[in-house]
Structure formats: C-alpha cells, structure tokens
C-alpha cells in the first residue's frame, strides 16, 4: 500500500474500552456473504476463499467548528488489515491478527492532524483471502469500524463514526504476478496508472465512489471487539546504500534484508 512517511509521527496510544456508536461497514462485494472460518493448522489451498487480494478504499469528510480543540482520539479496526490516514497524512496500521470472538481495535491520538473546517478520514482496507500462517483470512469477512471523538476546550464533544455516509471504491491497481512461499503473500505489483492518486485528500473527486454498506453480517453478531494489548507497528524511513541502473529499471540495495514499503515520487 503506498504510504507517505515524510511527516510520520507515532500516534498510537493504549486503547480503552469504549461504547461503539459507529457501524461495521463494508463493500457490496462482501455484503451478506456467509462467513466461513476454516480453523486449523493444515494450510491447504482448498481452504482459500474464492475472493482474493482485494484492496478497498474508504473515506469520510466531516467538518470541525472553530472552537479550540483540546483532544482528538480515533478508534478503529478492520478485517483483514487497515491503513489509516487523516487529511492525507498516514496515521497507522493494524490490527494485530485476532479471531472475531476477540477482535483487536486500536486507538490513535490525532489531535495535531485535525483542522478547523473540513477534514477527511481515509482507510485502505485489505482482504487477502488465503489460509496461511500470516493472516486470519479466507473467511469472507471484510469490513471496518471507526469512531473519532473530538473534545473541545469548552467541554463540547463531537463524534464522527463509520456509517452509510462513508464512500468506498475498490482499487484495481494491484495486479500480483507471484504468490510467495507457504502462500503467505501476493507480490505487491502496482499499476500506478490505475491508482487513484490523492484519494485520501479533500481535493479528490467523488466520481466512481459508492456509499458504504452497513453490514447485516457480521457486526455485531460475528465480532466481539477488544482493545489491542500490544502496540501498533511503528515505521522508520530507511534509505538505500546503493542505487544501480539495471536493464529495464533500477536496483535499490539496502545492504540487508528488510521489510517495508517503497516510497518514491514521479
């Protein structure tokens, strides 16, 4: 998932137990699909779901009054994985993998990202669809829930929740050619001509976006949400030790094996 880390700051805070006012939202592809959950250790291909490697983008615009803001916390989780943005800035990703009967959610202090006037929340949601040792997937469950709580200095509270007013679109820019060992991951081949650049910013067009669906299945029937006990993943910017021109491209040598996302400008 392309991510901007230029102004990244670790904003994850311990999540407290909250009363969710938001709804579990999903896309038309997963709406009303029956959940299938092949628990077990035999990572066989026949346990994979027919739906695989789906990237879905969600977003919500909201307006904040001119009153001084004291604090802003955003609670969120998604199945299988989410990446969260506010006003185009990367916030964090999660959750730690867990089963629906005790599904983790995260909390972020986003006070410094909220602006007076119009704002936008963007969520990149990923469904893998493979039965493996990396993700709890291949279960037809894909969706998200979010709740932003804004506390102003005068004591007033504004809450922004996930509901049917959110917009979504599937991102077909990911065209994997390879499935890696033990079928744990698709190669992240991205056709940037098909990627909706700036989708998580206020300037993005609504053309091609649809209203999110409030899932009859699974929430709250299928999920029991719990605060994640571990910290979310933090990110560090790393630069290659050497860049070499090769046939039909470039080789970026970091000097050691690393896991991360490529960030570049064209």
C-alpha positions as CSV (number, residue, x, y, z in Angstrom):
1,X,0.0,0.0,0.0
2,X,1.6,3.3,-1.0
3,X,2.2,5.4,2.1
4,X,3.6,8.8,2.8
5,X,6.0,8.8,5.7
6,X,7.6,12.1,5.2
7,X,5.9,13.7,8.2
8,X,5.2,10.4,10.1
9,X,4.8,10.5,13.8
10,X,3.9,7.6,16.0
11,X,0.4,8.4,17.3
12,X,-0.8,5.0,18.7
13,X,-2.0,5.2,22.3
14,X,-3.3,2.4,24.6
15,X,-7.0,1.8,23.7
16,X,-9.6,2.0,26.4
17,X,-12.9,0.1,26.4
18,X,-15.5,2.3,24.6
19,X,-19.1,2.0,23.7
20,X,-19.2,1.8,19.9
21,X,-21.6,4.2,18.2
22,X,-20.3,3.5,14.8
23,X,-21.3,0.7,12.5
24,X,-19.3,-2.1,10.8
25,X,-19.3,-1.0,7.2
26,X,-18.3,-3.0,4.1
27,X,-18.5,-3.0,0.3
28,X,-21.0,-4.6,-2.0
29,X,-18.6,-7.5,-2.7
30,X,-18.7,-8.7,0.9
31,X,-22.2,-7.6,1.9
32,X,-24.3,-10.5,3.1
33,X,-21.6,-13.1,2.3
34,X,-21.8,-16.0,4.7
35,X,-18.8,-16.2,7.0
36,X,-16.7,-19.3,6.6
37,X,-13.9,-19.9,9.1
38,X,-11.6,-22.8,8.4
39,X,-9.8,-23.1,11.8
40,X,-6.8,-25.5,11.9
41,X,-3.2,-25.9,11.1
42,X,-3.4,-27.5,7.7
43,X,-2.7,-24.6,5.3
44,X,-4.2,-26.2,2.2
45,X,-5.2,-24.3,-0.9
46,X,-8.7,-25.7,-0.8
47,X,-9.3,-23.7,2.3
48,X,-8.7,-20.4,0.4
49,X,-11.7,-18.3,-0.4
50,X,-12.7,-17.6,-3.9
51,X,-12.3,-13.9,-3.3
52,X,-8.6,-12.9,-3.0
53,X,-6.3,-9.9,-2.8
54,X,-9.0,-7.2,-2.6
55,X,-8.0,-3.6,-1.8
56,X,-10.8,-1.3,-0.8
57,X,-10.6,2.4,-0.1
58,X,-13.0,4.1,2.3
59,X,-13.3,7.8,3.1
60,X,-15.4,10.2,5.1
61,X,-15.4,14.0,5.0
62,X,-16.5,15.9,8.1
63,X,-16.5,19.5,9.4
64,X,-15.0,20.8,12.7
65,X,-16.1,24.0,14.4
66,X,-13.7,26.9,15.0
67,X,-13.8,26.3,18.8
68,X,-10.3,25.4,20.3
69,X,-9.7,21.6,20.3
70,X,-8.4,20.0,23.4
71,X,-8.1,16.4,22.3
72,X,-9.0,14.0,19.5
73,X,-8.8,10.2,19.6
74,X,-9.7,7.9,16.8
75,X,-10.6,4.3,17.5
76,X,-10.5,1.8,14.5
77,X,-10.2,-1.7,13.4
78,X,-10.5,-3.5,10.1
79,X,-10.6,-7.1,8.7
80,X,-8.1,-8.3,7.4
81,X,-5.9,-5.1,7.7
82,X,-6.3,-1.4,7.5
83,X,-4.1,1.7,6.9
84,X,-5.4,4.9,8.3
85,X,-5.0,8.5,7.0
86,X,-6.3,11.9,8.1
87,X,-6.2,14.8,5.7
88,X,-3.8,12.7,3.5
89,X,-1.3,12.1,6.4
90,X,-0.5,8.5,7.3
91,X,-1.6,7.7,10.9
92,X,-1.0,4.0,11.5
93,X,-1.9,0.4,10.5
94,X,-3.3,-2.7,12.2
95,X,-4.8,-4.5,13.9
96,X,-2.7,-7.3,15.4
97,X,-4.2,-10.5,14.0
98,X,-7.0,-12.0,16.1
99,X,-10.1,-14.1,15.8
100,X,-13.6,-12.4,15.6
101,X,-14.6,-13.6,19.1
102,X,-11.9,-11.3,20.5
103,X,-11.0,-8.9,17.6
104,X,-8.4,-6.2,18.3
105,X,-9.0,-2.5,17.8
106,X,-6.6,0.4,18.0
107,X,-6.6,4.0,19.2
108,X,-4.6,7.0,17.9
109,X,-4.1,10.5,19.2
110,X,-4.8,12.6,16.1
111,X,-5.2,16.0,17.8
112,X,-2.4,17.6,15.7
113,X,-4.0,16.4,12.4
114,X,-7.4,17.9,12.9
115,X,-8.1,21.2,11.3
116,X,-10.9,23.8,11.7
117,X,-13.3,23.4,8.9
118,X,-13.4,20.4,6.5
119,X,-11.4,17.2,7.2
120,X,-11.2,13.8,5.7
121,X,-10.6,10.3,7.1
122,X,-9.2,7.7,4.6
123,X,-8.9,4.0,5.3
124,X,-7.2,1.5,3.0
125,X,-8.7,-1.9,3.8
126,X,-7.1,-5.2,2.6
127,X,-8.6,-8.7,2.3
128,X,-6.1,-11.4,1.4
129,X,-8.4,-14.5,1.1
130,X,-5.6,-17.1,1.7
131,X,-5.5,-19.6,4.6
132,X,-2.0,-19.3,6.0
133,X,0.2,-18.5,9.0
134,X,0.3,-14.8,8.3
135,X,-3.3,-13.5,8.3
136,X,-6.6,-14.8,9.7
137,X,-8.4,-14.6,6.4
138,X,-10.1,-16.8,3.8
139,X,-13.3,-16.3,5.8
140,X,-15.3,-13.9,3.6
141,X,-15.2,-11.3,6.4
142,X,-14.0,-7.9,5.3
143,X,-15.0,-4.5,6.7
144,X,-14.1,-1.8,9.2
145,X,-15.4,0.3,12.1
146,X,-14.2,3.7,13.2
147,X,-15.1,6.3,15.8
148,X,-13.4,9.7,16.1
149,X,-14.0,11.6,19.4
150,X,-13.3,15.3,19.4
151,X,-13.2,17.1,22.8
152,X,-13.2,20.9,22.7
153,X,-11.8,23.2,25.4
154,X,-15.3,24.3,26.3
155,X,-16.3,20.7,27.1
156,X,-18.4,20.1,24.0
157,X,-17.9,16.7,22.2
158,X,-18.2,15.9,18.5
159,X,-18.2,12.3,17.4
160,X,-17.6,11.1,13.8
161,X,-18.5,7.4,13.2
162,X,-18.4,4.9,10.4
163,X,-21.9,4.6,8.8
164,X,-23.6,4.6,5.5
165,X,-22.4,8.2,4.7
166,X,-18.9,6.9,4.1
167,X,-17.8,6.4,0.5
168,X,-15.8,3.5,-0.9
169,X,-14.3,2.2,-4.1
170,X,-12.2,-0.9,-4.9
171,X,-8.7,-0.3,-6.1
172,X,-7.8,-2.4,-9.0
173,X,-4.2,-1.1,-9.3
174,X,-2.8,-4.2,-7.5
175,X,-2.0,-6.8,-10.2
176,X,0.1,-9.5,-8.4
177,X,2.1,-12.0,-10.6
178,X,3.5,-14.1,-7.8
179,X,2.3,-15.9,-4.7
180,X,5.2,-16.3,-2.2
181,X,6.2,-19.3,-0.1
182,X,3.6,-21.1,2.0
183,X,1.1,-18.9,0.2
184,X,1.6,-16.2,2.7
185,X,1.6,-13.1,0.5
186,X,0.9,-11.8,-3.0
187,X,3.5,-9.8,-4.7
188,X,2.6,-6.1,-4.5
189,X,2.7,-5.2,-8.2
190,X,1.1,-1.8,-8.6
191,X,-0.1,-0.2,-11.9
192,X,0.2,3.5,-10.9
193,X,-2.0,4.5,-13.9
194,X,-4.9,2.8,-12.2
195,X,-4.2,4.1,-8.7
196,X,-6.5,6.9,-7.6
197,X,-3.8,9.4,-6.6
198,X,-4.9,11.8,-3.8
199,X,-8.0,9.7,-2.9
200,X,-7.5,10.5,0.8
201,X,-7.4,14.2,0.4
202,X,-10.2,16.8,0.3
203,X,-9.5,17.7,-3.3
204,X,-10.3,14.1,-4.5
205,X,-13.4,13.7,-6.8
206,X,-16.3,11.5,-5.7
207,X,-16.7,10.2,-9.2
208,X,-16.7,6.4,-9.2
209,X,-17.2,6.1,-5.4
210,X,-20.2,4.4,-3.8
211,X,-21.9,4.6,-0.5
212,X,-20.6,2.1,2.1
213,X,-22.9,-0.6,3.3
214,X,-23.8,-1.2,6.9
215,X,-23.2,-5.0,7.2
216,X,-26.1,-7.1,8.4
217,X,-23.5,-9.7,8.8
218,X,-21.1,-9.6,10.6
219,X,-21.3,-6.8,13.2
220,X,-22.2,-7.2,16.0
221,X,-23.2,-10.8,15.6
222,X,-19.8,-12.1,14.4
223,X,-17.3,-9.8,16.2
224,X,-16.5,-9.1,19.8
225,X,-14.2,-6.1,19.8
226,X,-11.4,-5.7,22.4
227,X,-8.6,-3.2,22.9
228,X,-5.3,-4.4,21.5
229,X,-2.9,-5.1,24.3
230,X,0.2,-4.7,22.2
231,X,1.5,-1.6,20.4
232,X,0.8,-1.0,16.8
233,X,3.6,-1.2,14.2
234,X,5.9,1.9,14.1
235,X,7.7,3.0,10.9
236,X,11.2,4.3,10.2
237,X,12.4,5.8,7.0
238,X,15.4,3.9,5.5
239,X,17.5,4.8,2.5
240,X,19.3,2.5,0.1
241,X,23.1,2.2,0.5
242,X,23.4,2.0,-3.3
243,X,21.3,2.6,-6.4
244,X,22.3,0.9,-9.6
245,X,20.8,1.2,-13.1
246,X,19.9,-2.2,-14.5
247,X,18.2,-3.4,-17.6
248,X,14.6,-2.0,-17.7
249,X,14.9,-0.4,-14.3
250,X,16.8,0.3,-11.1
251,X,18.2,-1.8,-8.3
252,X,17.9,-0.3,-4.8
253,X,20.4,-2.1,-2.5
254,X,19.7,-1.6,1.3
255,X,22.6,-3.7,2.3
256,X,20.5,-6.2,4.2
257,X,17.1,-7.9,4.0
258,X,14.3,-5.6,5.0
259,X,10.5,-5.5,5.1
260,X,8.8,-2.3,4.1
261,X,7.1,-0.1,1.6
262,X,8.7,1.7,-1.3
263,X,8.1,5.5,-1.2
264,X,9.0,7.5,-4.3
265,X,8.0,10.5,-6.4
266,X,7.5,10.6,-10.1
